[in-house]
Amino acid sequence: MLGADLLKILCCPENHEPLTLADAPLIERLNRQIAAGQLRNRAGQPVTEKLDGGLIRADRRFLYPIRQDIPVLLIDEAIPIGA
């Protein structure tokens, strides 16, 4: 998983807010939505790959997926999670 030192320097590519690790219940909920074909990313594309984890923007509006221990910090790949 991501080390504490790396997590300290990562930020949202859009607004540069800090990112924090998502908790397991949120990842489980999003993975259920992915399995049901109900989750879309910010670009409006269906999310089809299971999440290994996620990084939540400080305003809690978006989650950046982590897959195979690599954070995907692309704005269009962010998953809206509400405020």
N, CA, C and O atoms as CSV, one atom per row, in Angstrom:
chain,resi,resn,atom,element,x,y,z
A,1,MET,N,N,0.837,-1.182,0.000
A,1,MET,CA,C,0.000,0.000,0.000
A,1,MET,C,C,0.878,1.240,0.000
A,1,MET,O,O,2.103,1.145,0.074
A,2,LEU,N,N,0.257,2.383,-0.082
A,2,LEU,CA,C,0.997,3.636,-0.133
A,2,LEU,C,C,1.644,3.944,1.208
A,2,LEU,O,O,1.018,3.812,2.259
A,3,GLY,N,N,2.897,4.353,1.158
A,3,GLY,CA,C,3.597,4.729,2.370
A,3,GLY,C,C,3.154,6.100,2.848
A,3,GLY,O,O,2.654,6.913,2.070
A,4,ALA,N,N,3.341,6.344,4.131
A,4,ALA,CA,C,2.935,7.622,4.724
A,4,ALA,C,C,3.657,8.797,4.084
A,4,ALA,O,O,3.062,9.857,3.893
A,5,ASP,N,N,4.933,8.623,3.750
A,5,ASP,CA,C,5.692,9.718,3.130
A,5,ASP,C,C,5.137,10.066,1.755
A,5,ASP,O,O,5.033,11.241,1.401
A,6,LEU,N,N,4.782,9.043,0.982
A,6,LEU,CA,C,4.210,9.306,-0.345
A,6,LEU,C,C,2.848,9.967,-0.211
A,6,LEU,O,O,2.534,10.899,-0.951
A,7,LEU,N,N,2.050,9.500,0.712
A,7,LEU,CA,C,0.714,10.064,0.908
A,7,LEU,C,C,0.785,11.548,1.278
A,7,LEU,O,O,-0.091,12.325,0.898
A,8,LYS,N,N,1.821,11.938,2.016
A,8,LYS,CA,C,1.978,13.339,2.407
A,8,LYS,C,C,2.191,14.263,1.215
A,8,LYS,O,O,1.791,15.426,1.263
A,9,ILE,N,N,2.813,13.767,0.144
A,9,ILE,CA,C,3.123,14.641,-0.997
A,9,ILE,C,C,2.107,14.552,-2.136
A,9,ILE,O,O,2.110,15.394,-3.034
A,10,LEU,N,N,1.241,13.541,-2.104
A,10,LEU,CA,C,0.237,13.426,-3.158
A,10,LEU,C,C,-0.856,14.464,-2.963
A,10,LEU,O,O,-1.232,14.780,-1.834
A,11,CYS,N,N,-1.364,14.993,-4.076
A,11,CYS,CA,C,-2.467,15.938,-4.008
A,11,CYS,C,C,-3.342,15.766,-5.249
A,11,CYS,O,O,-2.947,15.133,-6.229
A,12,CYS,N,N,-4.527,16.340,-5.181
A,12,CYS,CA,C,-5.462,16.283,-6.289
A,12,CYS,C,C,-4.849,17.017,-7.490
A,12,CYS,O,O,-4.368,18.140,-7.334
A,13,PRO,N,N,-4.857,16.415,-8.668
A,13,PRO,CA,C,-4.287,17.075,-9.841
A,13,PRO,C,C,-5.120,18.265,-10.326
A,13,PRO,O,O,-4.630,19.098,-11.089
A,14,GLU,N,N,-6.367,18.344,-9.887
A,14,GLU,CA,C,-7.244,19.425,-10.336
A,14,GLU,C,C,-7.100,20.686,-9.483
A,14,GLU,O,O,-6.861,21.775,-10.006
A,15,ASN,N,N,-7.249,20.526,-8.157
A,15,ASN,CA,C,-7.253,21.712,-7.295
A,15,ASN,C,C,-6.163,21.680,-6.222
A,15,ASN,O,O,-6.089,22.577,-5.383
A,16,HIS,N,N,-5.328,20.657,-6.250
A,16,HIS,CA,C,-4.172,20.516,-5.364
A,16,HIS,C,C,-4.529,20.334,-3.885
A,16,HIS,O,O,-3.690,20.560,-3.013
A,17,GLU,N,N,-5.774,19.926,-3.600
A,17,GLU,CA,C,-6.150,19.604,-2.224
A,17,GLU,C,C,-5.448,18.312,-1.811
A,17,GLU,O,O,-5.140,17.468,-2.653
A,18,PRO,N,N,-5.198,18.165,-0.510
A,18,PRO,CA,C,-4.586,16.917,-0.025
A,18,PRO,C,C,-5.520,15.720,-0.258
A,18,PRO,O,O,-6.735,15.866,-0.393
A,19,LEU,N,N,-4.907,14.544,-0.299
A,19,LEU,CA,C,-5.648,13.297,-0.477
A,19,LEU,C,C,-5.438,12.413,0.741
A,19,LEU,O,O,-4.360,12.399,1.335
A,20,THR,N,N,-6.479,11.675,1.106
A,20,THR,CA,C,-6.381,10.715,2.207
A,20,THR,C,C,-6.882,9.361,1.717
A,20,THR,O,O,-7.653,9.278,0.761
A,21,LEU,N,N,-6.437,8.315,2.379
A,21,LEU,CA,C,-6.868,6.967,2.005
A,21,LEU,C,C,-8.337,6.753,2.346
A,21,LEU,O,O,-8.799,7.142,3.419
A,22,ALA,N,N,-9.059,6.135,1.432
A,22,ALA,CA,C,-10.459,5.788,1.668
A,22,ALA,C,C,-10.523,4.598,2.616
A,22,ALA,O,O,-9.633,3.748,2.623
A,23,ASP,N,N,-11.581,4.548,3.412
A,23,ASP,CA,C,-11.735,3.423,4.322
A,23,ASP,C,C,-12.332,2.214,3.587
A,23,ASP,O,O,-12.931,2.347,2.520
A,24,ALA,N,N,-12.151,1.050,4.182
A,24,ALA,CA,C,-12.579,-0.215,3.573
A,24,ALA,C,C,-14.078,-0.257,3.268
A,24,ALA,O,O,-14.445,-0.746,2.200
A,25,PRO,N,N,-14.971,0.232,4.151
A,25,PRO,CA,C,-16.394,0.173,3.822
A,25,PRO,C,C,-16.757,0.960,2.550
A,25,PRO,O,O,-17.614,0.525,1.781
A,26,LEU,N,N,-16.120,2.099,2.329
A,26,LEU,CA,C,-16.391,2.868,1.114
A,26,LEU,C,C,-15.919,2.106,-0.113
A,26,LEU,O,O,-16.637,2.047,-1.111
A,27,ILE,N,N,-14.739,1.526,-0.062
A,27,ILE,CA,C,-14.221,0.762,-1.200
A,27,ILE,C,C,-15.123,-0.433,-1.486
A,27,ILE,O,O,-15.395,-0.741,-2.646
A,28,GLU,N,N,-15.586,-1.105,-0.438
A,28,GLU,CA,C,-16.500,-2.241,-0.628
A,28,GLU,C,C,-17.801,-1.789,-1.292
A,28,GLU,O,O,-18.310,-2.461,-2.189
A,29,ARG,N,N,-18.333,-0.655,-0.852
A,29,ARG,CA,C,-19.576,-0.144,-1.444
A,29,ARG,C,C,-19.368,0.198,-2.924
A,29,ARG,O,O,-20.204,-0.136,-3.763
A,30,LEU,N,N,-18.260,0.861,-3.237
A,30,LEU,CA,C,-17.993,1.211,-4.631
A,30,LEU,C,C,-17.772,-0.038,-5.480
A,30,LEU,O,O,-18.215,-0.089,-6.628
A,31,ASN,N,N,-17.093,-1.045,-4.930
A,31,ASN,CA,C,-16.879,-2.291,-5.683
A,31,ASN,C,C,-18.189,-3.022,-5.941
A,31,ASN,O,O,-18.340,-3.671,-6.976
A,32,ARG,N,N,-19.137,-2.926,-5.015
A,32,ARG,CA,C,-20.467,-3.515,-5.268
A,32,ARG,C,C,-21.156,-2.774,-6.416
A,32,ARG,O,O,-21.793,-3.393,-7.267
A,33,GLN,N,N,-21.026,-1.452,-6.432
A,33,GLN,CA,C,-21.619,-0.669,-7.519
A,33,GLN,C,C,-20.951,-0.997,-8.853
A,33,GLN,O,O,-21.619,-1.062,-9.885
A,34,ILE,N,N,-19.640,-1.202,-8.834
A,34,ILE,CA,C,-18.925,-1.579,-10.057
A,34,ILE,C,C,-19.440,-2.922,-10.561
A,34,ILE,O,O,-19.725,-3.075,-11.749
A,35,ALA,N,N,-19.560,-3.892,-9.663
A,35,ALA,CA,C,-20.035,-5.228,-10.045
A,35,ALA,C,C,-21.441,-5.179,-10.625
A,35,ALA,O,O,-21.786,-5.977,-11.496
A,36,ALA,N,N,-22.250,-4.242,-10.143
A,36,ALA,CA,C,-23.625,-4.109,-10.628
A,36,ALA,C,C,-23.714,-3.216,-11.866
A,36,ALA,O,O,-24.801,-3.023,-12.409
A,37,GLY,N,N,-22.582,-2.669,-12.317
A,37,GLY,CA,C,-22.581,-1.806,-13.501
A,37,GLY,C,C,-23.191,-0.442,-13.239
A,37,GLY,O,O,-23.702,0.190,-14.163
A,38,GLN,N,N,-23.149,0.025,-11.994
A,38,GLN,CA,C,-23.825,1.265,-11.617
A,38,GLN,C,C,-22.889,2.442,-11.366
A,38,GLN,O,O,-23.360,3.530,-11.034
A,39,LEU,N,N,-21.585,2.260,-11.514
A,39,LEU,CA,C,-20.655,3.327,-11.158
A,39,LEU,C,C,-20.006,3.927,-12.402
A,39,LEU,O,O,-19.539,3.209,-13.286
A,40,ARG,N,N,-19.989,5.248,-12.451
A,40,ARG,CA,C,-19.355,5.970,-13.561
A,40,ARG,C,C,-18.303,6.915,-12.999
A,40,ARG,O,O,-18.421,7.417,-11.881
A,41,ASN,N,N,-17.274,7.143,-13.806
A,41,ASN,CA,C,-16.247,8.078,-13.386
A,41,ASN,C,C,-16.633,9.502,-13.789
A,41,ASN,O,O,-17.711,9.730,-14.337
A,42,ARG,N,N,-15.764,10.430,-13.521
A,42,ARG,CA,C,-16.053,11.834,-13.780
A,42,ARG,C,C,-16.295,12.127,-15.260
A,42,ARG,O,O,-17.027,13.056,-15.600
A,43,ALA,N,N,-15.687,11.346,-16.127
A,43,ALA,CA,C,-15.870,11.517,-17.568
A,43,ALA,C,C,-17.179,10.902,-18.055
A,43,ALA,O,O,-17.522,11.025,-19.231
A,44,GLY,N,N,-17.914,10.238,-17.153
A,44,GLY,CA,C,-19.176,9.612,-17.527
A,44,GLY,C,C,-19.034,8.195,-18.049
A,44,GLY,O,O,-20.012,7.590,-18.486
A,45,GLN,N,N,-17.825,7.666,-18.006
A,45,GLN,CA,C,-17.578,6.302,-18.475
A,45,GLN,C,C,-17.839,5.300,-17.353
A,45,GLN,O,O,-17.566,5.592,-16.189
A,46,PRO,N,N,-18.363,4.128,-17.689
A,46,PRO,CA,C,-18.565,3.121,-16.647
A,46,PRO,C,C,-17.230,2.670,-16.059
A,46,PRO,O,O,-16.251,2.478,-16.779
A,47,VAL,N,N,-17.211,2.506,-14.744
A,47,VAL,CA,C,-16.031,1.950,-14.075
A,47,VAL,C,C,-16.215,0.442,-14.083
A,47,VAL,O,O,-17.200,-0.073,-13.554
A,48,THR,N,N,-15.263,-0.266,-14.685
A,48,THR,CA,C,-15.408,-1.715,-14.825
A,48,THR,C,C,-14.370,-2.502,-14.033
A,48,THR,O,O,-14.549,-3.696,-13.794
A,49,GLU,N,N,-13.293,-1.847,-13.626
A,49,GLU,CA,C,-12.239,-2.529,-12.877
A,49,GLU,C,C,-12.434,-2.341,-11.376
A,49,GLU,O,O,-12.681,-1.230,-10.906
A,50,LYS,N,N,-12.320,-3.428,-10.638
A,50,LYS,CA,C,-12.436,-3.400,-9.178
A,50,LYS,C,C,-11.372,-2.471,-8.586
A,50,LYS,O,O,-10.253,-2.387,-9.091
A,51,LEU,N,N,-11.737,-1.786,-7.522
A,51,LEU,CA,C,-10.808,-0.903,-6.818
A,51,LEU,C,C,-10.059,-1.682,-5.749
A,51,LEU,O,O,-10.653,-2.473,-5.016
A,52,ASP,N,N,-8.754,-1.457,-5.663
A,52,ASP,CA,C,-7.958,-2.020,-4.572
A,52,ASP,C,C,-7.948,-1.056,-3.388
A,52,ASP,O,O,-7.674,-1.449,-2.253
A,53,GLY,N,N,-8.249,0.199,-3.669
A,53,GLY,CA,C,-8.277,1.248,-2.658
A,53,GLY,C,C,-8.622,2.544,-3.354
A,53,GLY,O,O,-8.992,2.556,-4.528
A,54,GLY,N,N,-8.497,3.634,-2.622
A,54,GLY,CA,C,-8.799,4.924,-3.218
A,54,GLY,C,C,-8.244,6.063,-2.388
A,54,GLY,O,O,-7.989,5.918,-1.192
A,55,LEU,N,N,-8.061,7.191,-3.040
A,55,LEU,CA,C,-7.614,8.412,-2.386
A,55,LEU,C,C,-8.731,9.441,-2.503
A,55,LEU,O,O,-9.191,9.752,-3.602
A,56,ILE,N,N,-9.156,9.960,-1.373
A,56,ILE,CA,C,-10.274,10.904,-1.339
A,56,ILE,C,C,-9.732,12.324,-1.240
A,56,ILE,O,O,-8.873,12.633,-0.414
A,57,ARG,N,N,-10.269,13.178,-2.118
A,57,ARG,CA,C,-9.909,14.588,-2.082
A,57,ARG,C,C,-10.431,15.212,-0.792
A,57,ARG,O,O,-11.446,14.762,-0.259
A,58,ALA,N,N,-9.757,16.239,-0.282
A,58,ALA,CA,C,-10.094,16.837,1.011
A,58,ALA,C,C,-11.541,17.301,1.100
A,58,ALA,O,O,-12.137,17.238,2.175
A,59,ASP,N,N,-12.127,17.771,-0.014
A,59,ASP,CA,C,-13.525,18.214,0.034
A,59,ASP,C,C,-14.506,17.043,-0.044
A,59,ASP,O,O,-15.720,17.244,-0.007
A,60,ARG,N,N,-13.979,15.823,-0.150
A,60,ARG,CA,C,-14.747,14.571,-0.152
A,60,ARG,C,C,-15.714,14.456,-1.334
A,60,ARG,O,O,-16.708,13.734,-1.251
A,61,ARG,N,N,-15.436,15.149,-2.412
A,61,ARG,CA,C,-16.302,15.077,-3.598
A,61,ARG,C,C,-15.875,13.984,-4.574
A,61,ARG,O,O,-16.710,13.436,-5.293
A,62,PHE,N,N,-14.581,13.663,-4.605
A,62,PHE,CA,C,-14.061,12.692,-5.576
A,62,PHE,C,C,-13.076,11.731,-4.931
A,62,PHE,O,O,-12.368,12.062,-3.980
A,63,LEU,N,N,-13.062,10.523,-5.490
A,63,LEU,CA,C,-12.108,9.492,-5.093
A,63,LEU,C,C,-11.273,9.132,-6.312
A,63,LEU,O,O,-11.807,8.871,-7.390
A,64,TYR,N,N,-9.973,9.120,-6.132
A,64,TYR,CA,C,-9.068,8.645,-7.185
A,64,TYR,C,C,-8.774,7.180,-6.905
A,64,TYR,O,O,-8.347,6.834,-5.804
A,65,PRO,N,N,-8.997,6.309,-7.896
A,65,PRO,CA,C,-8.838,4.875,-7.660
A,65,PRO,C,C,-7.383,4.472,-7.459
A,65,PRO,O,O,-6.464,5.103,-7.980
A,66,ILE,N,N,-7.201,3.408,-6.694
A,66,ILE,CA,C,-5.908,2.739,-6.572
A,66,ILE,C,C,-6.110,1.338,-7.130
A,66,ILE,O,O,-6.983,0.590,-6.690
A,67,ARG,N,N,-5.272,1.004,-8.119
A,67,ARG,CA,C,-5.333,-0.328,-8.719
A,67,ARG,C,C,-3.928,-0.902,-8.751
A,67,ARG,O,O,-2.994,-0.243,-9.208
A,68,GLN,N,N,-3.777,-2.112,-8.273
A,68,GLN,CA,C,-2.481,-2.785,-8.191
A,68,GLN,C,C,-1.468,-1.904,-7.461
A,68,GLN,O,O,-0.313,-1.798,-7.875
A,69,ASP,N,N,-1.908,-1.278,-6.380
A,69,ASP,CA,C,-1.091,-0.406,-5.525
A,69,ASP,C,C,-0.597,0.857,-6.226
A,69,ASP,O,O,0.339,1.497,-5.747
A,70,ILE,N,N,-1.208,1.225,-7.347
A,70,ILE,CA,C,-0.824,2.434,-8.071
A,70,ILE,C,C,-2.005,3.399,-8.086
A,70,ILE,O,O,-3.077,3.054,-8.584
A,71,PRO,N,N,-1.822,4.622,-7.537
A,71,PRO,CA,C,-2.907,5.609,-7.589
A,71,PRO,C,C,-3.076,6.129,-9.019
A,71,PRO,O,O,-2.101,6.454,-9.696
A,72,VAL,N,N,-4.324,6.200,-9.457
A,72,VAL,CA,C,-4.642,6.722,-10.790
A,72,VAL,C,C,-5.101,8.166,-10.596
A,72,VAL,O,O,-6.271,8.422,-10.314
A,73,LEU,N,N,-4.172,9.100,-10.749
A,73,LEU,CA,C,-4.449,10.506,-10.468
A,73,LEU,C,C,-4.768,11.271,-11.753
A,73,LEU,O,O,-4.141,12.283,-12.064
A,74,LEU,N,N,-5.741,10.772,-12.478
A,74,LEU,CA,C,-6.229,11.435,-13.688
A,74,LEU,C,C,-7.604,12.009,-13.384
A,74,LEU,O,O,-8.466,11.310,-12.850
A,75,ILE,N,N,-7.812,13.269,-13.718
A,75,ILE,CA,C,-9.061,13.952,-13.373
A,75,ILE,C,C,-10.272,13.197,-13.899
A,75,ILE,O,O,-11.247,13.016,-13.169
A,76,ASP,N,N,-10.230,12.755,-15.146
A,76,ASP,CA,C,-11.381,12.058,-15.727
A,76,ASP,C,C,-11.636,10.688,-15.105
A,76,ASP,O,O,-12.746,10.166,-15.212
A,77,GLU,N,N,-10.640,10.101,-14.463
A,77,GLU,CA,C,-10.803,8.789,-13.819
A,77,GLU,C,C,-11.339,8.895,-12.398
A,77,GLU,O,O,-11.686,7.882,-11.790
A,78,ALA,N,N,-11.410,10.116,-11.858
A,78,ALA,CA,C,-11.931,10.310,-10.502
A,78,ALA,C,C,-13.380,9.839,-10.449
A,78,ALA,O,O,-14.122,9.949,-11.425
A,79,ILE,N,N,-13.761,9.321,-9.304
A,79,ILE,CA,C,-15.115,8.813,-9.104
A,79,ILE,C,C,-15.860,9.764,-8.168
A,79,ILE,O,O,-15.440,9.964,-7.029
A,80,PRO,N,N,-16.960,10.349,-8.638
A,80,PRO,CA,C,-17.743,11.224,-7.757
A,80,PRO,C,C,-18.309,10.425,-6.583
A,80,PRO,O,O,-18.914,9.370,-6.773
A,81,ILE,N,N,-18.107,10.940,-5.373
A,81,ILE,CA,C,-18.663,10.258,-4.190
A,81,ILE,C,C,-19.526,11.189,-3.365
A,81,ILE,O,O,-19.995,10.799,-2.295
A,82,GLY,N,N,-19.747,12.399,-3.827
A,82,GLY,CA,C,-20.590,13.340,-3.088
A,82,GLY,C,C,-19.767,14.163,-2.127
A,82,GLY,O,O,-18.549,14.010,-2.033
A,83,ALA,N,N,-20.450,15.039,-1.413
A,83,ALA,CA,C,-19.735,15.939,-0.487
A,83,ALA,C,C,-19.936,15.502,0.943
A,83,ALA,O,O,-19.413,16.135,1.861
